[in-house]
Amino acid sequence: MQLPRDVVVGPDVIYDMKDVCDDLKLREGAFIVTGNNTKKIAGDVVFDLLSECGYDPSITVSKEASMAEVKKAAAQAKESNSKYLIGVGSGKSIDVAKLAATQLDLPFISVPTAASHDGIVSSRASIHDKGKKTSIEVNAPMAVIADTHIIASAPYRLLAAGCGDIISNYTAVKDWELAHRLTNESFSEYAAALSLMTARILIDSADSIKPDLESSVRMVVKALVSSGVAMSIAGSSRPASGSEHMFSHALDTVAPKHALHGEQCGIGTIMMMYLHGGDWCSIKECLEIIGAPTTAEELGIEDKYILEALLVAHTIRPERYTILGAGLTSEAAEKVARLTKVIS
């Protein structure tokens, strides 16, 4: 079980970087991976803080979450004799740093600048390789430093997407329970309970999630951390990734352009909850209150791609049993999409 040793959440906690590094006995040899925009927002701050301490950090800019960028970051970190990696960004930079650190067998610190998905703390990295997005098992971060002041300044759409990713725990756990009953897959009641509690708290507090509120950011970040911890306890992404995530990954594949991961997972949760015979209306209402998309039109994706993704979603991770089973028929796909009003 891999869990973060330090989780620091609050306004201006980015300035606690030295204290966190000292607590973890990580001083000299930091290698920072950040993005073009996030470098100005937080990457340079982390670099300057560690430089002032005499920790002699190195920094690189990652353009995308691709295997090529991972190889580049790993090579640069190795060349500079780095002792640990720090991912600073909204998700892509964190995934690159997380996988590079795992390949180098080095510690990793996550410094998110947005709360758009649970990748900020999970033991998975979403990486593009050979034209496909793959979810790769990695080491969980040794620490998470989530500055709510910085995250609150990010576009609200990213925070709403993070809510969609958390709410998807509902159907992820239902799929896991189903696989446990039908295929005898191992199941952790504790991990499942933590995952569901996280989603339930967010749904019960949906009307408190608003733009520019630091309290909203704090709530979502803590929920994302709890979701990541549930996955670490389970030893897999099962507590937070099921048929709704398979739908999202399928949409990434079939649609010419896709929306944010959490947005797509939220809509996937609506439809998968319908297939499970659960209260999909409450899921849809919660996402609407938060301001997350609930229709293909709001996603900016044509109806036909929603249907196509539903038809191929079961092939994304065929080893993972979900409510999708061996796949939906065209009639069933259209029925679930229309009845839930995801498509018109």
C-alpha positions in Angstrom: 0.0 0.0 0.0 1.5 3.3 -1.1 0.2 6.5 0.5 1.5 10.1 0.5 3.4 10.8 3.7 2.6 14.5 3.6 -0.6 16.1 2.3 -0.6 19.9 2.6 -3.7 21.7 1.5 -4.5 25.4 2.0 -3.8 29.0 0.9 -0.1 29.8 0.1 1.1 26.3 1.1 3.4 26.3 -1.9 5.7 28.4 0.3 5.9 25.3 2.6 7.9 23.5 -0.1 11.2 23.6 1.8 9.5 22.3 5.0 7.9 19.4 3.2 11.2 18.5 1.4 13.1 18.7 4.7 10.5 16.5 6.4 10.9 13.9 3.7 14.7 14.2 3.8 14.7 15.4 0.2 16.9 18.5 -0.2 19.4 18.8 -3.0 18.7 17.3 -6.4 15.2 18.3 -7.2 14.0 18.0 -10.8 10.9 20.0 -11.6 8.6 19.1 -14.4 6.1 21.8 -15.3 4.1 23.1 -18.3 4.3 26.3 -20.4 1.6 28.1 -18.5 2.0 26.5 -15.1 5.7 27.4 -15.1 4.8 31.0 -14.7 2.0 30.3 -12.2 3.8 27.9 -9.9 6.8 26.2 -11.5 9.1 29.2 -11.2 7.9 29.7 -7.6 9.0 26.2 -6.6 12.3 26.6 -8.5 13.1 29.9 -6.8 12.1 28.6 -3.3 14.4 25.6 -3.6 17.2 27.7 -5.1 17.1 30.2 -2.2 17.6 27.2 0.1 20.7 26.2 -1.8 19.1 23.0 -3.0 20.2 23.6 -6.6 17.1 22.4 -8.5 16.7 21.8 -12.2 13.5 22.5 -14.2 12.1 21.4 -17.6 8.9 22.2 -19.5 6.7 19.4 -20.7 4.5 20.1 -23.6 2.2 17.1 -23.3 1.6 13.9 -21.4 3.3 11.6 -23.9 5.8 8.8 -23.7 8.3 10.9 -25.6 8.0 13.6 -22.9 8.4 11.0 -20.2 11.6 9.7 -21.8 12.9 13.3 -22.2 12.2 14.1 -18.5 13.7 10.9 -17.3 16.9 11.4 -19.4 17.3 15.0 -18.2 16.7 14.0 -14.5 19.3 11.2 -14.8 21.8 13.5 -16.5 21.5 16.1 -13.7 21.9 13.4 -11.0 18.4 14.3 -9.6 17.4 12.7 -6.3 13.6 13.3 -6.6 11.1 14.8 -9.1 8.4 17.4 -8.6 5.4 17.7 -10.9 3.9 21.2 -11.0 0.8 21.6 -13.2 -2.8 20.8 -13.8 -2.3 17.2 -14.6 -0.2 16.5 -17.7 3.1 17.6 -16.1 2.2 15.6 -13.0 1.6 12.5 -15.0 4.9 12.9 -16.9 6.9 13.5 -13.7 5.1 10.6 -11.9 6.0 8.1 -14.6 9.5 9.4 -15.0 10.1 9.1 -11.3 8.8 5.6 -11.2 11.0 4.6 -14.1 14.0 6.1 -12.3 12.9 4.7 -8.9 13.0 8.1 -7.4 10.5 9.9 -5.0 7.9 12.2 -6.4 6.1 15.3 -5.1 2.8 16.5 -6.6 2.1 20.2 -6.8 -1.2 20.7 -8.6 -2.3 24.0 -10.0 -5.8 22.8 -10.7 -8.1 20.1 -9.3 -9.5 18.6 -12.5 -9.0 14.9 -11.7 -7.7 12.5 -9.1 -4.4 12.0 -11.0 -2.8 14.6 -8.6 -2.5 11.9 -5.9 -3.3 8.5 -7.6 -0.9 5.7 -8.5 -1.9 5.9 -12.1 -0.6 8.1 -15.0 -2.5 8.8 -18.2 0.0 8.9 -21.0 -0.4 9.2 -24.8 1.6 6.6 -26.6 1.5 5.7 -30.3 -1.8 7.7 -30.8 -3.5 6.1 -27.8 -4.0 7.2 -24.2 -3.0 4.5 -21.7 -3.4 4.4 -18.0 -0.1 3.2 -16.5 0.5 2.0 -12.9 3.1 4.2 -11.2 4.3 5.0 -7.6 2.0 7.2 -5.6 3.4 10.7 -4.8 5.4 10.9 -1.5 3.8 14.3 -0.9 1.0 16.5 -2.2 1.2 20.3 -1.9 -2.1 21.8 -3.0 -2.2 25.6 -2.8 -5.9 26.5 -2.7 -5.1 30.1 -3.6 -3.4 29.0 -6.9 -6.1 26.3 -7.7 -8.9 28.8 -7.0 -7.4 31.1 -9.6 -7.6 28.4 -12.3 -10.7 28.3 -14.6 -13.7 27.0 -12.7 -14.3 24.5 -15.5 -11.3 22.5 -14.2 -12.7 22.3 -10.7 -16.1 21.3 -12.0 -14.4 18.5 -14.0 -12.7 17.3 -10.8 -16.1 17.0 -9.3 -17.2 14.8 -12.2 -14.2 12.6 -11.6 -15.1 12.2 -7.9 -18.8 11.5 -8.5 -17.8 8.8 -11.0 -16.7 6.7 -7.9 -20.4 5.8 -7.5 -20.5 3.7 -10.7 -16.9 2.6 -10.4 -17.7 0.9 -7.1 -20.9 -0.6 -8.5 -18.8 -2.1 -11.3 -16.3 -3.4 -8.8 -19.0 -5.1 -6.7 -20.5 -6.6 -9.8 -17.1 -8.0 -10.8 -16.6 -9.4 -7.3 -20.0 -11.2 -7.4 -19.8 -12.5 -11.0 -16.1 -13.2 -11.5 -14.8 -13.5 -7.9 -12.5 -10.5 -8.4 -10.8 -9.4 -5.1 -12.7 -6.6 -3.4 -11.7 -4.3 -0.6 -14.7 -3.1 1.5 -12.6 -0.4 3.2 -11.4 1.0 -0.1 -14.9 0.9 -1.6 -16.4 2.6 1.5 -13.9 5.4 1.4 -14.5 5.9 -2.3 -18.3 6.1 -1.9 -18.0 8.3 1.2 -15.9 10.7 -0.8 -18.5 10.9 -3.6 -21.4 11.2 -1.2 -19.9 14.1 0.7 -19.4 16.0 -2.6 -22.9 15.3 -3.8 -24.4 16.4 -0.5 -22.3 19.6 -0.7 -22.9 20.3 -4.4 -24.5 23.7 -3.8 -21.4 24.8 -2.0 -19.1 24.2 -5.0 -18.9 27.7 -6.6 -16.3 29.7 -8.6 -13.6 31.7 -6.9 -14.3 30.1 -3.5 -11.3 28.8 -1.7 -13.6 26.6 0.5 -14.8 24.9 -2.6 -11.3 24.2 -3.8 -10.4 22.8 -0.4 -13.4 20.4 -0.4 -12.7 19.1 -3.9 -8.9 18.7 -3.3 -9.5 16.7 -0.1 -12.0 14.5 -2.0 -9.5 13.9 -4.8 -6.9 13.0 -2.2 -9.3 10.6 -0.5 -10.1 9.0 -3.9 -6.4 8.5 -4.6 -5.9 7.0 -1.1 -8.8 4.5 -1.8 -7.0 3.4 -5.0 -3.7 2.9 -3.0 -5.5 0.8 -0.4 -7.1 -1.3 -3.1 -3.9 -1.7 -5.0 -5.7 -0.8 -8.3 -7.8 2.0 -9.8 -11.0 0.0 -9.2 -12.5 2.3 -6.5 -12.5 5.2 -8.8 -12.5 3.9 -12.3 -15.1 1.7 -14.0 -17.4 1.7 -17.0 -17.7 5.5 -16.9 -13.9 5.9 -17.3 -13.9 3.3 -20.1 -16.6 5.4 -21.8 -14.4 8.5 -21.4 -11.3 6.8 -22.8 -13.4 5.5 -25.7 -14.6 9.0 -26.4 -11.0 10.2 -26.5 -10.4 7.6 -29.2 -13.4 8.1 -31.5 -14.1 11.8 -31.2 -12.1 14.3 -33.3 -11.8 16.5 -30.2 -12.7 15.6 -26.7 -13.6 17.5 -23.5 -11.9 17.3 -20.1 -11.5 13.9 -18.6 -13.6 14.6 -15.5 -16.4 16.1 -17.7 -16.6 13.0 -19.8 -16.5 10.8 -16.7 -19.4 12.7 -15.2 -21.6 12.2 -18.3 -20.4 8.5 -18.4 -21.5 8.2 -14.8 -25.1 9.4 -15.6 -25.4 6.7 -18.3 -23.7 3.9 -16.4 -25.8 4.6 -13.3 -28.9 4.1 -15.6 -27.5 0.8 -16.7 -27.0 -0.3 -13.1 -30.6 0.6 -12.3 -29.5 3.4 -9.9 -30.5 7.0 -9.3 -29.0 8.6 -12.4 -31.3 11.6 -12.0 -29.5 12.6 -8.8 -26.1 12.3 -10.5 -27.3 14.5 -13.4 -28.9 17.1 -11.0 -25.7 17.3 -8.9 -23.5 17.9 -12.0 -25.9 20.6 -13.2 -25.8 22.3 -9.8 -22.0 22.3 -9.9 -22.0 23.6 -13.4 -20.5 20.5 -15.1 -21.7 19.3 -18.5 -24.5 16.8 -18.6 -25.2 16.6 -22.4 -23.2 16.0 -25.5 -24.0 19.5 -26.6 -22.5 21.0 -23.5 -19.5 18.8 -23.9 -19.1 20.2 -27.5 -19.2 16.6 -28.9 -21.6 15.4 -31.6 -24.2 12.8 -30.5 -22.9 10.2 -33.0 -19.5 10.1 -31.1 -21.3 9.5 -27.8 -23.1 6.5 -29.3 -19.9 5.2 -30.9 -18.0 5.5 -27.6 -20.8 3.6 -25.9 -20.4 0.8 -28.4 -16.6 0.4 -28.1 -16.2 1.3 -24.4 -16.1 -2.4 -23.3 -13.0 -3.0 -25.4 -10.9 -0.3 -23.6 -10.0 -2.5 -20.7 -11.4 -6.0 -21.6 -9.8 -7.6 -18.6 -11.9 -5.3 -16.3 -15.5 -6.6 -15.9 -18.1 -3.8 -15.7 -21.9 -3.3 -16.3 -21.0 -3.0 -20.0 -20.2 -6.8 -20.1 -19.5 -7.9 -23.7 -20.8 -4.6 -25.1 -24.0 -2.8 -25.8 -26.1 -3.2 -28.9 -26.7 -0.1 -31.0 -30.3 0.0 -29.8 -29.3 -0.2 -26.1 -26.6 2.5 -26.6 -29.1 4.9 -28.2 -31.7 4.1 -25.5 -29.5 4.9 -22.5 -28.1 8.1 -24.2 -31.6 9.4 -25.0 -33.4 8.4 -21.8 -30.8 10.1 -19.8 -31.0 13.1 -22.2 -27.3 13.0 -22.9 -28.1 13.2 -26.6 -31.2 14.9 -28.1 
